[in-house]
Amino acid sequence: MSISGSDSDNNKAGTEHHRPLRSFVIRAGRQTASQKEALEKYWSHYVIDDTTSPLDTEAVFGRKAPLVLEIGFGMGDSLAEMAAANPDHDFIGIEVHRPGVGKLLGHIERLGLSNLRIYCHDAVEILANCIADHSLTTVQIFFPDPWHKKKHNKRRLVQPAFIADLSQKLVTGGTIHLATDWQHYAEHMMDVMSAAEALENTAGAGAYAQSTGRPETKFERRGHRLGHGVWDLVFRTTVMKP
Ligand SMILES: C[S@@+](CC[C@H](N)C(=O)[O-])C[C@H]1O[C@@H](n2cnc3c(N)ncnc32)[C@H](O)[C@@H]1O
């Protein structure tokens, strides 16, 4: 998981102008033996490899149930916990960091979770290619990379166009739940979400959500150790778009 990076990663010496600016940098990262084993043994069971076709959730889960999408689940501990606690919901997790995918695969197998599947790919592309409009009850993005240097702010995942795309994927009354430990990003999120069409703040205009009941994430624990605050935002869609 990276919280830093440089535009040159994506745009070396101006030679790759047409590549989209991504919200992540893939780093080699350490992979534990158990993550490696889980990737080898369970990838084919729980990772959806087709990243270009619409997802048929009824075929994948064998039922029709409220669908929750988490973007950037990191090591997946909190996502596994939520899936285990909500067996009547189905969950899709998207993450580009392979050790994290390995960790979550281990959790899925250990907990016997039949309601959780993974994409190991850029969420922006998965959203565009695989997720049907008005199909999600919840989208959650917990502690997305803050890209805190001003010149990198444009790499933040939470941007007006992305939130408009996300809103389109939600059922009416569906929610987008964001959390961050970076105050400047929280304020940016609040501006973007408040300005979005057909979204209303469940906590009231300009207010951050209190006690949302979500499990603490690994990145959040790191923030606590560093003395960071935590800001949650929960917005709901108000009008079904045609
Ligand atoms: C700061 S970490 C937080 C991880 C986790 N949510 C937590 O709170 O512990 C952000 C994660 O988002 C992932 N990420 C960033 N942009 C992404 C994208 N476009 N598609 C999929 N994953 C992405 C990164 O790989 C990273 O693991």
The ligand as an ORCA input file, in Angstrom:
! r2SCAN-3c Opt
* xyz 0 1
  C      -4.126      3.573      2.049
  S      -4.620      2.001      1.557
  C      -6.012      1.640      2.628
  C      -6.349      0.185      2.656
  C      -7.533     -0.223      3.545
  N      -8.782      0.326      3.055
  C      -7.315      0.161      4.977
  O      -7.973      1.102      5.443
  O      -6.491     -0.491      5.640
  C      -5.441      2.316     -0.007
  C      -5.548      1.079     -0.877
  O      -6.280      1.395     -2.049
  C      -5.731      0.664     -3.124
  N      -6.110      1.364     -4.357
  C      -5.833      2.650     -4.674
  N      -6.366      2.973     -5.858
  C      -6.992      1.845     -6.315
  C      -7.711      1.549     -7.500
  N      -7.899      2.471     -8.455
  N      -8.199      0.305     -7.656
  C      -8.010     -0.632     -6.693
  N      -7.341     -0.413     -5.543
  C      -6.828      0.818     -5.359
  C      -4.240      0.659     -2.846
  O      -3.586     -0.421     -3.474
  C      -4.212      0.539     -1.340
  O      -4.106     -0.802     -0.913
*
